[in-house]
Amino acid sequence: MAEAARKPVAEAVAETARVAKRERKGGRGRGRPSDVFGGELRRRDVFPLLVLHLVAREPSFGNRLIEEIEAISGGVISVNPNTMYPLLRELEGRGLIEGRWEHPDRRTRRFYSITAAGEAEYARLRDELGPFLESMKRTLTLIQREIYGDG
């Protein structure tokens, strides 16, 4: 493929890395810019954003949240329970979600709902992560065009 055709892909990948690096400043996130497509999603606030989004729609429990995230991503993102449940405890500890047992007299499913603080954090995360997600979308589109053509 011609060098000129590769330039937009390289620029988009570089832009995604720049956005990732810029958002990591101040201690938020770790990793290398080349890790944007894998680990970067996990290190960022994408999972908390998804959880807050889903529990804002309706109260939900951990396994259902795992299934919904996998469905939203078409199975591309799979969430391990060892990731989800500590995240739910962290969000609850920060007062962003509230958990209630389905049957308070015994430990069954714990349903989580969003709090007022969670709604504010959800809005903040949406604003903050928008540029990162847009840059990933642009980059993937350009990579797809590079490999498969415009058709």
C-alpha positions as CSV (number, residue, x, y, z in Angstrom):
1,M,0.0,0.0,0.0
2,A,1.2,3.5,-0.8
3,E,3.0,5.5,1.9
4,A,0.4,8.3,1.6
5,A,-2.4,5.8,2.4
6,R,-0.7,4.7,5.6
7,K,-0.3,8.2,6.9
8,P,-3.9,8.7,8.2
9,V,-3.7,5.3,10.1
10,A,-0.4,6.3,11.7
11,E,-1.7,9.7,12.6
12,A,-4.9,8.2,14.1
13,V,-2.9,5.7,16.2
14,A,-0.6,8.5,17.3
15,E,-3.5,10.7,18.3
16,T,-5.1,7.9,20.3
17,A,-1.8,7.4,22.1
18,R,-1.6,11.2,22.7
19,V,-5.1,11.3,24.1
20,A,-4.3,8.3,26.3
21,K,-1.1,9.8,27.5
22,R,-2.7,13.2,28.2
23,E,-5.5,11.5,30.2
24,R,-2.9,9.5,32.3
25,K,-1.2,12.6,33.6
26,G,-1.8,13.3,37.2
27,G,-1.6,9.6,38.2
28,R,-4.8,8.4,36.3
29,G,-4.1,5.2,34.5
30,R,-0.8,3.5,33.7
31,G,0.7,1.6,30.8
32,R,2.2,2.3,27.5
33,P,0.5,4.2,24.6
34,S,0.9,1.0,22.5
35,D,-1.3,-0.8,25.0
36,V,-4.3,1.5,24.2
37,F,-6.5,-1.2,22.7
38,G,-6.2,-3.8,25.4
39,G,-5.1,-2.8,28.8
40,E,-5.9,0.8,28.4
41,L,-9.6,0.1,28.4
42,R,-9.3,-1.8,31.6
43,R,-7.1,0.8,33.3
44,R,-9.3,3.7,32.4
45,D,-12.6,4.4,33.8
46,V,-14.5,2.6,31.0
47,F,-15.7,-0.2,33.3
48,P,-16.9,2.2,36.0
49,L,-18.6,4.3,33.3
50,L,-20.4,1.2,31.9
51,V,-21.5,0.1,35.4
52,L,-22.8,3.5,36.3
53,H,-24.6,3.7,32.9
54,L,-26.2,0.3,33.4
55,V,-27.3,0.8,37.0
56,A,-28.6,4.3,36.1
57,R,-31.0,2.6,33.7
58,E,-32.2,0.1,36.3
59,P,-30.9,-1.6,39.5
60,S,-28.8,-4.6,38.6
61,F,-26.6,-7.3,40.2
62,G,-23.0,-8.3,39.3
63,N,-23.5,-11.2,37.0
64,R,-26.2,-9.4,35.0
65,L,-23.8,-6.4,34.7
66,I,-21.1,-8.8,33.4
67,E,-23.5,-10.2,30.8
68,E,-24.7,-6.8,29.7
69,I,-21.2,-5.5,29.2
70,E,-20.4,-8.5,27.1
71,A,-23.6,-8.0,25.1
72,I,-22.9,-4.3,24.5
73,S,-19.5,-5.1,23.2
74,G,-20.6,-8.0,21.1
75,G,-18.5,-10.3,23.2
76,V,-15.3,-8.4,22.6
77,I,-15.0,-7.3,26.2
78,S,-15.4,-10.0,28.8
79,V,-15.4,-9.0,32.4
80,N,-14.2,-11.5,35.0
81,P,-16.1,-11.7,38.3
82,N,-12.8,-11.0,40.0
83,T,-12.8,-7.6,38.3
84,M,-16.5,-6.8,38.6
85,Y,-17.1,-7.5,42.3
86,P,-14.2,-5.5,43.6
87,L,-15.3,-2.7,41.3
88,L,-18.8,-2.8,42.7
89,R,-17.5,-2.7,46.2
90,E,-15.2,0.2,45.4
91,L,-18.1,2.2,43.7
92,E,-20.3,1.4,46.7
93,G,-17.5,2.5,49.1
94,R,-17.2,5.8,47.3
95,G,-21.0,6.3,47.6
96,L,-21.6,6.2,43.8
97,I,-23.9,3.2,44.0
98,E,-25.9,1.6,46.7
99,G,-26.3,-2.1,47.1
100,R,-29.2,-4.0,48.7
101,W,-29.6,-7.7,49.1
102,E,-32.6,-9.2,47.2
103,H,-33.5,-11.0,50.4
104,P,-32.0,-9.1,53.3
105,D,-32.3,-12.1,55.7
106,R,-29.9,-14.2,53.6
107,R,-27.1,-13.4,51.1
108,T,-28.6,-13.7,47.7
109,R,-28.2,-11.4,44.8
110,R,-27.1,-7.9,45.7
111,F,-28.8,-5.3,43.5
112,Y,-27.0,-2.0,42.9
113,S,-28.6,1.3,42.1
114,I,-27.0,4.7,41.3
115,T,-26.8,7.4,43.9
116,A,-26.9,11.2,43.4
117,A,-23.1,11.2,43.7
118,G,-23.0,8.4,41.2
119,E,-25.1,10.4,38.7
120,A,-22.6,13.3,39.0
121,E,-19.6,10.9,38.5
122,Y,-21.4,9.3,35.6
123,A,-21.7,12.7,33.9
124,R,-18.1,13.5,34.6
125,L,-16.8,10.2,33.2
126,R,-19.0,10.6,30.1
127,D,-17.4,14.0,29.4
128,E,-13.9,12.9,30.3
129,L,-13.9,9.6,28.3
130,G,-15.6,10.9,25.2
131,P,-12.5,12.1,23.4
132,F,-10.6,8.8,24.2
133,L,-13.5,6.7,22.9
134,E,-13.8,8.9,19.8
135,S,-10.1,8.6,19.1
136,M,-10.2,4.8,19.4
137,K,-13.2,4.7,17.1
138,R,-11.3,6.8,14.5
139,T,-8.2,4.7,14.8
140,L,-10.0,1.4,14.4
141,T,-12.0,2.8,11.4
142,L,-8.7,3.9,9.7
143,I,-7.0,0.6,10.5
144,Q,-10.0,-1.3,9.0
145,R,-9.9,0.9,5.9
146,E,-6.1,0.3,5.6
147,I,-6.5,-3.5,5.7
148,Y,-9.9,-4.0,4.0
149,G,-10.3,-0.9,1.8
150,D,-13.1,1.6,1.8
151,G,-15.8,-0.9,0.6
